Amino acid sequence: MPLMNHPGAVRMVDEYTHEVRVVPLSQVPESQRFVFYKGDEEIASADGATRAVPIVEVRMFSLDANGKLVDKAHAARLRIIEIGPDHLPLRTTLLLPNR
């Protein structure tokens, strides 16, 4: 499997507060370091993967019901975008907070 080297840290960006943290790879769970693919399809683990792309940036958007950026405490949903090298969008996750 072609495995890209990870640059050693993940840049975490809070789009509402504009806070940027650089998290050392040692503090990132292994399951959140790479996105694995078999062909063009994302798969859950390295088993059977034909390539692995490192996650180098995570952008977090806390949104109200109208899609406007708000403080996390007031968010109706959280959108997380994981980005690979050269600003390659890897995947987007939408979380609906329990209230």
Phi and psi restraints in degrees (range 20) as a CNS / XPLOR table:
assign (resid 1 and name C) (resid 2 and name N)
       (resid 2 and name CA) (resid 2 and name C) 1.0 -67.2 20.0 2
assign (resid 2 and name N) (resid 2 and name CA)
       (resid 2 and name C) (resid 3 and name N) 1.0 116.4 20.0 2
assign (resid 2 and name C) (resid 3 and name N)
       (resid 3 and name CA) (resid 3 and name C) 1.0 -115.2 20.0 2
assign (resid 3 and name N) (resid 3 and name CA)
       (resid 3 and name C) (resid 4 and name N) 1.0 115.7 20.0 2
assign (resid 3 and name C) (resid 4 and name N)
       (resid 4 and name CA) (resid 4 and name C) 1.0 -74.5 20.0 2
assign (resid 4 and name N) (resid 4 and name CA)
       (resid 4 and name C) (resid 5 and name N) 1.0 143.6 20.0 2
assign (resid 4 and name C) (resid 5 and name N)
       (resid 5 and name CA) (resid 5 and name C) 1.0 -69.3 20.0 2
assign (resid 5 and name N) (resid 5 and name CA)
       (resid 5 and name C) (resid 6 and name N) 1.0 143.0 20.0 2
assign (resid 5 and name C) (resid 6 and name N)
       (resid 6 and name CA) (resid 6 and name C) 1.0 -87.4 20.0 2
assign (resid 6 and name N) (resid 6 and name CA)
       (resid 6 and name C) (resid 7 and name N) 1.0 138.1 20.0 2
assign (resid 6 and name C) (resid 7 and name N)
       (resid 7 and name CA) (resid 7 and name C) 1.0 -70.0 20.0 2
assign (resid 7 and name N) (resid 7 and name CA)
       (resid 7 and name C) (resid 8 and name N) 1.0 -8.2 20.0 2
assign (resid 7 and name C) (resid 8 and name N)
       (resid 8 and name CA) (resid 8 and name C) 1.0 105.0 20.0 2
assign (resid 8 and name N) (resid 8 and name CA)
       (resid 8 and name C) (resid 9 and name N) 1.0 -2.3 20.0 2
assign (resid 8 and name C) (resid 9 and name N)
       (resid 9 and name CA) (resid 9 and name C) 1.0 -157.2 20.0 2
assign (resid 9 and name N) (resid 9 and name CA)
       (resid 9 and name C) (resid 10 and name N) 1.0 159.1 20.0 2
assign (resid 9 and name C) (resid 10 and name N)
       (resid 10 and name CA) (resid 10 and name C) 1.0 -121.4 20.0 2
assign (resid 10 and name N) (resid 10 and name CA)
       (resid 10 and name C) (resid 11 and name N) 1.0 127.5 20.0 2
assign (resid 10 and name C) (resid 11 and name N)
       (resid 11 and name CA) (resid 11 and name C) 1.0 -86.2 20.0 2
assign (resid 11 and name N) (resid 11 and name CA)
       (resid 11 and name C) (resid 12 and name N) 1.0 121.2 20.0 2
assign (resid 11 and name C) (resid 12 and name N)
       (resid 12 and name CA) (resid 12 and name C) 1.0 -106.5 20.0 2
assign (resid 12 and name N) (resid 12 and name CA)
       (resid 12 and name C) (resid 13 and name N) 1.0 124.3 20.0 2
assign (resid 12 and name C) (resid 13 and name N)
       (resid 13 and name CA) (resid 13 and name C) 1.0 -121.8 20.0 2
assign (resid 13 and name N) (resid 13 and name CA)
       (resid 13 and name C) (resid 14 and name N) 1.0 122.5 20.0 2
assign (resid 13 and name C) (resid 14 and name N)
       (resid 14 and name CA) (resid 14 and name C) 1.0 -94.0 20.0 2
assign (resid 14 and name N) (resid 14 and name CA)
       (resid 14 and name C) (resid 15 and name N) 1.0 111.1 20.0 2
assign (resid 14 and name C) (resid 15 and name N)
       (resid 15 and name CA) (resid 15 and name C) 1.0 -69.4 20.0 2
assign (resid 15 and name N) (resid 15 and name CA)
       (resid 15 and name C) (resid 16 and name N) 1.0 -23.1 20.0 2
assign (resid 15 and name C) (resid 16 and name N)
       (resid 16 and name CA) (resid 16 and name C) 1.0 -79.5 20.0 2
assign (resid 16 and name N) (resid 16 and name CA)
       (resid 16 and name C) (resid 17 and name N) 1.0 -49.0 20.0 2
assign (resid 16 and name C) (resid 17 and name N)
       (resid 17 and name CA) (resid 17 and name C) 1.0 -89.6 20.0 2
assign (resid 17 and name N) (resid 17 and name CA)
       (resid 17 and name C) (resid 18 and name N) 1.0 -14.1 20.0 2
assign (resid 17 and name C) (resid 18 and name N)
       (resid 18 and name CA) (resid 18 and name C) 1.0 67.5 20.0 2
assign (resid 18 and name N) (resid 18 and name CA)
       (resid 18 and name C) (resid 19 and name N) 1.0 15.4 20.0 2
assign (resid 18 and name C) (resid 19 and name N)
       (resid 19 and name CA) (resid 19 and name C) 1.0 -70.0 20.0 2
assign (resid 19 and name N) (resid 19 and name CA)
       (resid 19 and name C) (resid 20 and name N) 1.0 135.4 20.0 2
assign (resid 19 and name C) (resid 20 and name N)
       (resid 20 and name CA) (resid 20 and name C) 1.0 -124.4 20.0 2
assign (resid 20 and name N) (resid 20 and name CA)
       (resid 20 and name C) (resid 21 and name N) 1.0 125.8 20.0 2
assign (resid 20 and name C) (resid 21 and name N)
       (resid 21 and name CA) (resid 21 and name C) 1.0 -122.9 20.0 2
assign (resid 21 and name N) (resid 21 and name CA)
       (resid 21 and name C) (resid 22 and name N) 1.0 141.0 20.0 2
assign (resid 21 and name C) (resid 22 and name N)
       (resid 22 and name CA) (resid 22 and name C) 1.0 -106.4 20.0 2
assign (resid 22 and name N) (resid 22 and name CA)
       (resid 22 and name C) (resid 23 and name N) 1.0 115.0 20.0 2
assign (resid 22 and name C) (resid 23 and name N)
       (resid 23 and name CA) (resid 23 and name C) 1.0 -101.4 20.0 2
assign (resid 23 and name N) (resid 23 and name CA)
       (resid 23 and name C) (resid 24 and name N) 1.0 121.2 20.0 2
assign (resid 23 and name C) (resid 24 and name N)
       (resid 24 and name CA) (resid 24 and name C) 1.0 -59.1 20.0 2
assign (resid 24 and name N) (resid 24 and name CA)
       (resid 24 and name C) (resid 25 and name N) 1.0 144.7 20.0 2
assign (resid 24 and name C) (resid 25 and name N)
       (resid 25 and name CA) (resid 25 and name C) 1.0 -55.8 20.0 2
assign (resid 25 and name N) (resid 25 and name CA)
       (resid 25 and name C) (resid 26 and name N) 1.0 -32.2 20.0 2
assign (resid 25 and name C) (resid 26 and name N)
       (resid 26 and name CA) (resid 26 and name C) 1.0 -63.2 20.0 2
assign (resid 26 and name N) (resid 26 and name CA)
       (resid 26 and name C) (resid 27 and name N) 1.0 -19.8 20.0 2
assign (resid 26 and name C) (resid 27 and name N)
       (resid 27 and name CA) (resid 27 and name C) 1.0 -99.4 20.0 2
assign (resid 27 and name N) (resid 27 and name CA)
       (resid 27 and name C) (resid 28 and name N) 1.0 1.6 20.0 2
assign (resid 27 and name C) (resid 28 and name N)
       (resid 28 and name CA) (resid 28 and name C) 1.0 -101.3 20.0 2
assign (resid 28 and name N) (resid 28 and name CA)
       (resid 28 and name C) (resid 29 and name N) 1.0 126.2 20.0 2
assign (resid 28 and name C) (resid 29 and name N)
       (resid 29 and name CA) (resid 29 and name C) 1.0 -55.8 20.0 2
assign (resid 29 and name N) (resid 29 and name CA)
       (resid 29 and name C) (resid 30 and name N) 1.0 142.8 20.0 2
assign (resid 29 and name C) (resid 30 and name N)
       (resid 30 and name CA) (resid 30 and name C) 1.0 -53.4 20.0 2
assign (resid 30 and name N) (resid 30 and name CA)
       (resid 30 and name C) (resid 31 and name N) 1.0 -36.1 20.0 2
assign (resid 30 and name C) (resid 31 and name N)
       (resid 31 and name CA) (resid 31 and name C) 1.0 -69.4 20.0 2
assign (resid 31 and name N) (resid 31 and name CA)
       (resid 31 and name C) (resid 32 and name N) 1.0 -9.6 20.0 2
assign (resid 31 and name C) (resid 32 and name N)
       (resid 32 and name CA) (resid 32 and name C) 1.0 -117.2 20.0 2
assign (resid 32 and name N) (resid 32 and name CA)
       (resid 32 and name C) (resid 33 and name N) 1.0 20.7 20.0 2
assign (resid 32 and name C) (resid 33 and name N)
       (resid 33 and name CA) (resid 33 and name C) 1.0 -97.8 20.0 2
assign (resid 33 and name N) (resid 33 and name CA)
       (resid 33 and name C) (resid 34 and name N) 1.0 -29.4 20.0 2
assign (resid 33 and name C) (resid 34 and name N)
       (resid 34 and name CA) (resid 34 and name C) 1.0 -137.3 20.0 2
assign (resid 34 and name N) (resid 34 and name CA)
       (resid 34 and name C) (resid 35 and name N) 1.0 156.2 20.0 2
assign (resid 34 and name C) (resid 35 and name N)
       (resid 35 and name CA) (resid 35 and name C) 1.0 -110.3 20.0 2
assign (resid 35 and name N) (resid 35 and name CA)
       (resid 35 and name C) (resid 36 and name N) 1.0 128.1 20.0 2
assign (resid 35 and name C) (resid 36 and name N)
       (resid 36 and name CA) (resid 36 and name C) 1.0 -102.0 20.0 2
assign (resid 36 and name N) (resid 36 and name CA)
       (resid 36 and name C) (resid 37 and name N) 1.0 141.1 20.0 2
assign (resid 36 and name C) (resid 37 and name N)
       (resid 37 and name CA) (resid 37 and name C) 1.0 -129.8 20.0 2
assign (resid 37 and name N) (resid 37 and name CA)
       (resid 37 and name C) (resid 38 and name N) 1.0 146.4 20.0 2
assign (resid 37 and name C) (resid 38 and name N)
       (resid 38 and name CA) (resid 38 and name C) 1.0 -119.0 20.0 2
assign (resid 38 and name N) (resid 38 and name CA)
       (resid 38 and name C) (resid 39 and name N) 1.0 105.6 20.0 2
assign (resid 38 and name C) (resid 39 and name N)
       (resid 39 and name CA) (resid 39 and name C) 1.0 67.7 20.0 2
assign (resid 39 and name N) (resid 39 and name CA)
       (resid 39 and name C) (resid 40 and name N) 1.0 -127.0 20.0 2
assign (resid 39 and name C) (resid 40 and name N)
       (resid 40 and name CA) (resid 40 and name C) 1.0 -98.2 20.0 2
assign (resid 40 and name N) (resid 40 and name CA)
       (resid 40 and name C) (resid 41 and name N) 1.0 1.5 20.0 2
assign (resid 40 and name C) (resid 41 and name N)
       (resid 41 and name CA) (resid 41 and name C) 1.0 -97.8 20.0 2
assign (resid 41 and name N) (resid 41 and name CA)
       (resid 41 and name C) (resid 42 and name N) 1.0 130.7 20.0 2
assign (resid 41 and name C) (resid 42 and name N)
       (resid 42 and name CA) (resid 42 and name C) 1.0 -71.2 20.0 2
assign (resid 42 and name N) (resid 42 and name CA)
       (resid 42 and name C) (resid 43 and name N) 1.0 137.6 20.0 2
assign (resid 42 and name C) (resid 43 and name N)
       (resid 43 and name CA) (resid 43 and name C) 1.0 -125.6 20.0 2
assign (resid 43 and name N) (resid 43 and name CA)
       (resid 43 and name C) (resid 44 and name N) 1.0 164.5 20.0 2
assign (resid 43 and name C) (resid 44 and name N)
       (resid 44 and name CA) (resid 44 and name C) 1.0 -76.2 20.0 2
assign (resid 44 and name N) (resid 44 and name CA)
       (resid 44 and name C) (resid 45 and name N) 1.0 -26.6 20.0 2
assign (resid 44 and name C) (resid 45 and name N)
       (resid 45 and name CA) (resid 45 and name C) 1.0 -143.0 20.0 2
assign (resid 45 and name N) (resid 45 and name CA)
       (resid 45 and name C) (resid 46 and name N) 1.0 174.4 20.0 2
assign (resid 45 and name C) (resid 46 and name N)
       (resid 46 and name CA) (resid 46 and name C) 1.0 -68.8 20.0 2
assign (resid 46 and name N) (resid 46 and name CA)
       (resid 46 and name C) (resid 47 and name N) 1.0 -22.3 20.0 2
assign (resid 46 and name C) (resid 47 and name N)
       (resid 47 and name CA) (resid 47 and name C) 1.0 -60.9 20.0 2
assign (resid 47 and name N) (resid 47 and name CA)
       (resid 47 and name C) (resid 48 and name N) 1.0 118.2 20.0 2
assign (resid 47 and name C) (resid 48 and name N)
       (resid 48 and name CA) (resid 48 and name C) 1.0 84.1 20.0 2
assign (resid 48 and name N) (resid 48 and name CA)
       (resid 48 and name C) (resid 49 and name N) 1.0 -0.6 20.0 2
assign (resid 48 and name C) (resid 49 and name N)
       (resid 49 and name CA) (resid 49 and name C) 1.0 -72.7 20.0 2
assign (resid 49 and name N) (resid 49 and name CA)
       (resid 49 and name C) (resid 50 and name N) 1.0 142.8 20.0 2
assign (resid 49 and name C) (resid 50 and name N)
       (resid 50 and name CA) (resid 50 and name C) 1.0 -97.2 20.0 2
assign (resid 50 and name N) (resid 50 and name CA)
       (resid 50 and name C) (resid 51 and name N) 1.0 -15.5 20.0 2
assign (resid 50 and name C) (resid 51 and name N)
       (resid 51 and name CA) (resid 51 and name C) 1.0 -159.3 20.0 2
assign (resid 51 and name N) (resid 51 and name CA)
       (resid 51 and name C) (resid 52 and name N) 1.0 156.9 20.0 2
assign (resid 51 and name C) (resid 52 and name N)
       (resid 52 and name CA) (resid 52 and name C) 1.0 -134.4 20.0 2
assign (resid 52 and name N) (resid 52 and name CA)
       (resid 52 and name C) (resid 53 and name N) 1.0 128.6 20.0 2
assign (resid 52 and name C) (resid 53 and name N)
       (resid 53 and name CA) (resid 53 and name C) 1.0 -113.4 20.0 2
assign (resid 53 and name N) (resid 53 and name CA)
       (resid 53 and name C) (resid 54 and name N) 1.0 127.5 20.0 2
assign (resid 53 and name C) (resid 54 and name N)
       (resid 54 and name CA) (resid 54 and name C) 1.0 -70.0 20.0 2
assign (resid 54 and name N) (resid 54 and name CA)
       (resid 54 and name C) (resid 55 and name N) 1.0 142.3 20.0 2
assign (resid 54 and name C) (resid 55 and name N)
       (resid 55 and name CA) (resid 55 and name C) 1.0 -87.2 20.0 2
assign (resid 55 and name N) (resid 55 and name CA)
       (resid 55 and name C) (resid 56 and name N) 1.0 118.0 20.0 2
assign (resid 55 and name C) (resid 56 and name N)
       (resid 56 and name CA) (resid 56 and name C) 1.0 -111.4 20.0 2
assign (resid 56 and name N) (resid 56 and name CA)
       (resid 56 and name C) (resid 57 and name N) 1.0 -14.6 20.0 2
assign (resid 56 and name C) (resid 57 and name N)
       (resid 57 and name CA) (resid 57 and name C) 1.0 -149.0 20.0 2
assign (resid 57 and name N) (resid 57 and name CA)
       (resid 57 and name C) (resid 58 and name N) 1.0 142.9 20.0 2
assign (resid 57 and name C) (resid 58 and name N)
       (resid 58 and name CA) (resid 58 and name C) 1.0 -128.3 20.0 2
assign (resid 58 and name N) (resid 58 and name CA)
       (resid 58 and name C) (resid 59 and name N) 1.0 123.2 20.0 2
assign (resid 58 and name C) (resid 59 and name N)
       (resid 59 and name CA) (resid 59 and name C) 1.0 -108.6 20.0 2
assign (resid 59 and name N) (resid 59 and name CA)
       (resid 59 and name C) (resid 60 and name N) 1.0 128.3 20.0 2
assign (resid 59 and name C) (resid 60 and name N)
       (resid 60 and name CA) (resid 60 and name C) 1.0 -114.8 20.0 2
assign (resid 60 and name N) (resid 60 and name CA)
       (resid 60 and name C) (resid 61 and name N) 1.0 127.4 20.0 2
assign (resid 60 and name C) (resid 61 and name N)
       (resid 61 and name CA) (resid 61 and name C) 1.0 -117.6 20.0 2
assign (resid 61 and name N) (resid 61 and name CA)
       (resid 61 and name C) (resid 62 and name N) 1.0 117.6 20.0 2
assign (resid 61 and name C) (resid 62 and name N)
       (resid 62 and name CA) (resid 62 and name C) 1.0 -97.2 20.0 2
assign (resid 62 and name N) (resid 62 and name CA)
       (resid 62 and name C) (resid 63 and name N) 1.0 118.2 20.0 2
assign (resid 62 and name C) (resid 63 and name N)
       (resid 63 and name CA) (resid 63 and name C) 1.0 -121.9 20.0 2
assign (resid 63 and name N) (resid 63 and name CA)
       (resid 63 and name C) (resid 64 and name N) 1.0 145.5 20.0 2
assign (resid 63 and name C) (resid 64 and name N)
       (resid 64 and name CA) (resid 64 and name C) 1.0 -84.2 20.0 2
assign (resid 64 and name N) (resid 64 and name CA)
       (resid 64 and name C) (resid 65 and name N) 1.0 -175.9 20.0 2
assign (resid 64 and name C) (resid 65 and name N)
       (resid 65 and name CA) (resid 65 and name C) 1.0 -63.4 20.0 2
assign (resid 65 and name N) (resid 65 and name CA)
       (resid 65 and name C) (resid 66 and name N) 1.0 -20.7 20.0 2
assign (resid 65 and name C) (resid 66 and name N)
       (resid 66 and name CA) (resid 66 and name C) 1.0 -96.0 20.0 2
assign (resid 66 and name N) (resid 66 and name CA)
       (resid 66 and name C) (resid 67 and name N) 1.0 2.4 20.0 2
assign (resid 66 and name C) (resid 67 and name N)
       (resid 67 and name CA) (resid 67 and name C) 1.0 86.0 20.0 2
assign (resid 67 and name N) (resid 67 and name CA)
       (resid 67 and name C) (resid 68 and name N) 1.0 11.4 20.0 2
assign (resid 67 and name C) (resid 68 and name N)
       (resid 68 and name CA) (resid 68 and name C) 1.0 -87.5 20.0 2
assign (resid 68 and name N) (resid 68 and name CA)
       (resid 68 and name C) (resid 69 and name N) 1.0 140.5 20.0 2
assign (resid 68 and name C) (resid 69 and name N)
       (resid 69 and name CA) (resid 69 and name C) 1.0 -63.5 20.0 2
assign (resid 69 and name N) (resid 69 and name CA)
       (resid 69 and name C) (resid 70 and name N) 1.0 131.5 20.0 2
assign (resid 69 and name C) (resid 70 and name N)
       (resid 70 and name CA) (resid 70 and name C) 1.0 -141.6 20.0 2
assign (resid 70 and name N) (resid 70 and name CA)
       (resid 70 and name C) (resid 71 and name N) 1.0 169.3 20.0 2
assign (resid 70 and name C) (resid 71 and name N)
       (resid 71 and name CA) (resid 71 and name C) 1.0 -60.3 20.0 2
assign (resid 71 and name N) (resid 71 and name CA)
       (resid 71 and name C) (resid 72 and name N) 1.0 145.5 20.0 2
assign (resid 71 and name C) (resid 72 and name N)
       (resid 72 and name CA) (resid 72 and name C) 1.0 -53.9 20.0 2
assign (resid 72 and name N) (resid 72 and name CA)
       (resid 72 and name C) (resid 73 and name N) 1.0 -34.1 20.0 2
assign (resid 72 and name C) (resid 73 and name N)
       (resid 73 and name CA) (resid 73 and name C) 1.0 -63.9 20.0 2
assign (resid 73 and name N) (resid 73 and name CA)
       (resid 73 and name C) (resid 74 and name N) 1.0 -22.1 20.0 2
assign (resid 73 and name C) (resid 74 and name N)
       (resid 74 and name CA) (resid 74 and name C) 1.0 -110.8 20.0 2
assign (resid 74 and name N) (resid 74 and name CA)
       (resid 74 and name C) (resid 75 and name N) 1.0 8.3 20.0 2
assign (resid 74 and name C) (resid 75 and name N)
       (resid 75 and name CA) (resid 75 and name C) 1.0 -74.8 20.0 2
assign (resid 75 and name N) (resid 75 and name CA)
       (resid 75 and name C) (resid 76 and name N) 1.0 138.5 20.0 2
assign (resid 75 and name C) (resid 76 and name N)
       (resid 76 and name CA) (resid 76 and name C) 1.0 -88.0 20.0 2
assign (resid 76 and name N) (resid 76 and name CA)
       (resid 76 and name C) (resid 77 and name N) 1.0 -22.6 20.0 2
assign (resid 76 and name C) (resid 77 and name N)
       (resid 77 and name CA) (resid 77 and name C) 1.0 -158.8 20.0 2
assign (resid 77 and name N) (resid 77 and name CA)
       (resid 77 and name C) (resid 78 and name N) 1.0 157.0 20.0 2
assign (resid 77 and name C) (resid 78 and name N)
       (resid 78 and name CA) (resid 78 and name C) 1.0 -120.4 20.0 2
assign (resid 78 and name N) (resid 78 and name CA)
       (resid 78 and name C) (resid 79 and name N) 1.0 129.5 20.0 2
assign (resid 78 and name C) (resid 79 and name N)
       (resid 79 and name CA) (resid 79 and name C) 1.0 -110.1 20.0 2
assign (resid 79 and name N) (resid 79 and name CA)
       (resid 79 and name C) (resid 80 and name N) 1.0 129.6 20.0 2
assign (resid 79 and name C) (resid 80 and name N)
       (resid 80 and name CA) (resid 80 and name C) 1.0 -120.2 20.0 2
assign (resid 80 and name N) (resid 80 and name CA)
       (resid 80 and name C) (resid 81 and name N) 1.0 124.2 20.0 2
assign (resid 80 and name C) (resid 81 and name N)
       (resid 81 and name CA) (resid 81 and name C) 1.0 -114.4 20.0 2
assign (resid 81 and name N) (resid 81 and name CA)
       (resid 81 and name C) (resid 82 and name N) 1.0 123.3 20.0 2
assign (resid 81 and name C) (resid 82 and name N)
       (resid 82 and name CA) (resid 82 and name C) 1.0 -100.3 20.0 2
assign (resid 82 and name N) (resid 82 and name CA)
       (resid 82 and name C) (resid 83 and name N) 1.0 134.7 20.0 2
assign (resid 82 and name C) (resid 83 and name N)
       (resid 83 and name CA) (resid 83 and name C) 1.0 -125.9 20.0 2
assign (resid 83 and name N) (resid 83 and name CA)
       (resid 83 and name C) (resid 84 and name N) 1.0 140.2 20.0 2
assign (resid 83 and name C) (resid 84 and name N)
       (resid 84 and name CA) (resid 84 and name C) 1.0 -100.0 20.0 2
assign (resid 84 and name N) (resid 84 and name CA)
       (resid 84 and name C) (resid 85 and name N) 1.0 -170.0 20.0 2
assign (resid 84 and name C) (resid 85 and name N)
       (resid 85 and name CA) (resid 85 and name C) 1.0 -57.4 20.0 2
assign (resid 85 and name N) (resid 85 and name CA)
       (resid 85 and name C) (resid 86 and name N) 1.0 152.7 20.0 2
assign (resid 85 and name C) (resid 86 and name N)
       (resid 86 and name CA) (resid 86 and name C) 1.0 57.8 20.0 2
assign (resid 86 and name N) (resid 86 and name CA)
       (resid 86 and name C) (resid 87 and name N) 1.0 31.0 20.0 2
assign (resid 86 and name C) (resid 87 and name N)
       (resid 87 and name CA) (resid 87 and name C) 1.0 62.2 20.0 2
assign (resid 87 and name N) (resid 87 and name CA)
       (resid 87 and name C) (resid 88 and name N) 1.0 27.6 20.0 2
assign (resid 87 and name C) (resid 88 and name N)
       (resid 88 and name CA) (resid 88 and name C) 1.0 -73.0 20.0 2
assign (resid 88 and name N) (resid 88 and name CA)
       (resid 88 and name C) (resid 89 and name N) 1.0 114.8 20.0 2
assign (resid 88 and name C) (resid 89 and name N)
       (resid 89 and name CA) (resid 89 and name C) 1.0 -66.7 20.0 2
assign (resid 89 and name N) (resid 89 and name CA)
       (resid 89 and name C) (resid 90 and name N) 1.0 127.9 20.0 2
assign (resid 89 and name C) (resid 90 and name N)
       (resid 90 and name CA) (resid 90 and name C) 1.0 -100.9 20.0 2
assign (resid 90 and name N) (resid 90 and name CA)
       (resid 90 and name C) (resid 91 and name N) 1.0 -50.9 20.0 2
assign (resid 90 and name C) (resid 91 and name N)
       (resid 91 and name CA) (resid 91 and name C) 1.0 -162.5 20.0 2
assign (resid 91 and name N) (resid 91 and name CA)
       (resid 91 and name C) (resid 92 and name N) 1.0 159.3 20.0 2
assign (resid 91 and name C) (resid 92 and name N)
       (resid 92 and name CA) (resid 92 and name C) 1.0 -125.2 20.0 2
assign (resid 92 and name N) (resid 92 and name CA)
       (resid 92 and name C) (resid 93 and name N) 1.0 135.8 20.0 2
assign (resid 92 and name C) (resid 93 and name N)
       (resid 93 and name CA) (resid 93 and name C) 1.0 -121.4 20.0 2
assign (resid 93 and name N) (resid 93 and name CA)
       (resid 93 and name C) (resid 94 and name N) 1.0 135.7 20.0 2
assign (resid 93 and name C) (resid 94 and name N)
       (resid 94 and name CA) (resid 94 and name C) 1.0 -113.3 20.0 2
assign (resid 94 and name N) (resid 94 and name CA)
       (resid 94 and name C) (resid 95 and name N) 1.0 121.7 20.0 2
assign (resid 94 and name C) (resid 95 and name N)
       (resid 95 and name CA) (resid 95 and name C) 1.0 -111.6 20.0 2
assign (resid 95 and name N) (resid 95 and name CA)
       (resid 95 and name C) (resid 96 and name N) 1.0 135.9 20.0 2
assign (resid 95 and name C) (resid 96 and name N)
       (resid 96 and name CA) (resid 96 and name C) 1.0 -108.9 20.0 2
assign (resid 96 and name N) (resid 96 and name CA)
       (resid 96 and name C) (resid 97 and name N) 1.0 109.8 20.0 2
assign (resid 96 and name C) (resid 97 and name N)
       (resid 97 and name CA) (resid 97 and name C) 1.0 -61.3 20.0 2
assign (resid 97 and name N) (resid 97 and name CA)
       (resid 97 and name C) (resid 98 and name N) 1.0 143.5 20.0 2
assign (resid 97 and name C) (resid 98 and name N)
       (resid 98 and name CA) (resid 98 and name C) 1.0 -74.3 20.0 2
assign (resid 98 and name N) (resid 98 and name CA)
       (resid 98 and name C) (resid 99 and name N) 1.0 134.8 20.0 2
